[in-house]
Amino acid sequence: MIDSSKIKRKRELFLRHLYKKSDGNITCIFLVETIGKDLGFNKDESINIALTLKEQGYIEVTSMGPYIKLTALGIEEVENAFIFNKIKIFLNNPWVITISGGVIVAFIIFLGKNWIAKLIKYFISYCN
């Protein structure tokens, strides 16, 4: 049986690693196999991950090899995931439990309208 959470985690690692190697730049191009190899993935696994990320709009295939690069959507996904992880760490701290709900709501409102939808999306994916 396929472990979908493991596959999802590998896609996240692949995208984050591409982001780090490119320093969040959409003009940097890398060989799919190189990104995968850095993470310990074989060539077929790397290509499958890249194809999925391409279909999701996070990366673009630029030429045969295949060579890939981040899209603006891919950069946004990695950066939003980083922010979400910081918020998750914040909310998981024991002292936050003593804070009234109003403070947490104010914190979410401070992030803005777009962030609320993104936080909900990440909370749903985190819980699944």
C-alpha positions as CSV (number, residue, x, y, z in Angstrom):
1,M,0.0,0.0,0.0
2,I,1.2,3.5,-0.9
3,D,1.9,5.8,2.1
4,S,0.5,9.1,0.8
5,S,1.8,11.1,3.7
6,K,5.3,9.9,2.9
7,I,4.9,10.9,-0.7
8,K,3.6,14.3,0.3
9,R,6.5,14.8,2.6
10,K,9.0,13.9,-0.2
11,R,7.3,16.5,-2.5
12,E,7.6,19.1,0.3
13,L,11.3,18.3,0.8
14,F,12.0,18.4,-2.9
15,L,10.3,21.8,-3.3
16,R,11.9,23.3,-0.2
17,H,15.4,22.0,-1.4
18,L,14.9,23.5,-4.8
19,Y,13.9,26.8,-3.1
20,K,17.0,26.7,-0.9
21,K,19.4,25.9,-3.8
22,S,17.9,28.6,-6.0
23,D,17.8,31.1,-3.0
24,G,14.2,31.7,-3.9
25,N,15.0,32.8,-7.4
26,I,12.8,31.9,-10.4
27,T,15.7,32.2,-12.9
28,C,17.9,29.4,-11.4
29,I,17.7,26.1,-13.4
30,F,18.6,22.7,-12.0
31,L,18.6,19.1,-13.2
32,V,15.8,17.2,-11.6
33,E,18.1,14.3,-10.8
34,T,20.5,16.6,-9.0
35,I,17.8,17.9,-6.6
36,G,16.6,14.4,-6.0
37,K,20.1,13.0,-5.5
38,D,20.8,15.6,-2.8
39,L,17.8,14.2,-0.9
40,G,18.6,10.6,-1.5
41,F,15.9,10.0,-4.1
42,N,16.5,7.8,-7.2
43,K,16.0,9.2,-10.7
44,D,12.5,7.8,-11.3
45,E,11.3,9.0,-7.9
46,S,12.7,12.5,-8.6
47,I,11.0,12.7,-12.0
48,N,7.7,11.6,-10.5
49,I,7.9,14.2,-7.8
50,A,8.9,16.9,-10.3
51,L,6.0,16.0,-12.6
52,T,3.5,16.3,-9.8
53,L,5.0,19.7,-8.7
54,K,4.8,20.8,-12.3
55,E,1.1,19.9,-12.5
56,Q,0.5,21.8,-9.2
57,G,2.2,24.8,-10.8
58,Y,5.1,25.0,-8.3
59,I,7.8,24.3,-10.8
60,E,8.4,24.7,-14.5
61,V,10.2,22.3,-16.8
62,T,12.6,24.4,-18.9
63,S,14.3,21.9,-21.1
64,M,15.2,18.3,-21.7
65,G,17.2,16.7,-18.9
66,P,14.8,17.5,-17.5
67,Y,15.8,20.9,-16.1
68,I,13.4,22.7,-13.7
69,K,13.0,26.0,-12.0
70,L,10.7,27.4,-9.4
71,T,7.6,29.4,-10.3
72,A,6.3,32.3,-8.3
73,L,3.6,30.0,-7.0
74,G,6.3,27.6,-5.8
75,I,8.1,30.3,-4.0
76,E,4.9,31.4,-2.4
77,E,4.1,27.9,-1.3
78,V,7.5,27.4,0.4
79,E,7.4,30.8,2.1
80,N,3.8,30.3,3.3
81,A,4.7,26.8,4.6
82,F,7.7,28.4,6.5
83,I,5.4,31.0,8.1
84,F,2.8,28.3,8.9
85,N,5.4,26.2,10.7
86,K,6.5,29.2,12.8
87,I,2.8,29.8,13.7
88,K,2.4,26.1,14.5
89,I,5.4,26.2,16.8
90,F,4.1,29.3,18.4
91,L,0.6,27.7,19.0
92,N,2.2,24.5,20.3
93,N,4.1,26.2,23.1
94,P,2.5,25.5,26.5
95,W,2.3,29.1,27.5
96,V,0.1,30.0,24.5
97,I,-2.7,27.8,26.2
98,T,-3.0,30.5,28.9
99,I,-3.5,33.3,26.3
100,S,-7.2,34.2,25.8
101,G,-8.8,33.3,22.5
102,G,-9.1,37.0,21.7
103,V,-5.3,37.4,21.5
104,I,-5.0,34.5,19.0
105,V,-7.9,35.9,16.9
106,A,-6.2,39.3,16.9
107,F,-2.9,37.6,15.8
108,I,-4.7,35.9,12.9
109,I,-6.4,39.2,11.9
110,F,-3.0,40.9,12.0
111,L,-1.9,38.5,9.3
112,G,-4.5,39.8,6.9
113,K,-7.4,38.3,4.9
114,N,-5.3,36.2,2.5
115,W,-3.4,34.6,5.4
116,I,-6.6,33.3,7.0
117,A,-7.4,31.2,3.9
118,K,-3.9,30.0,3.7
119,L,-3.8,29.1,7.4
120,I,-7.0,27.2,7.1
121,K,-5.6,25.3,4.0
122,Y,-2.4,24.4,5.9
123,F,-4.3,23.4,9.1
124,I,-6.5,21.1,7.1
125,S,-3.6,19.5,5.3
126,Y,-1.7,19.2,8.6
127,C,-4.6,17.4,10.3
128,N,-5.0,15.0,7.4
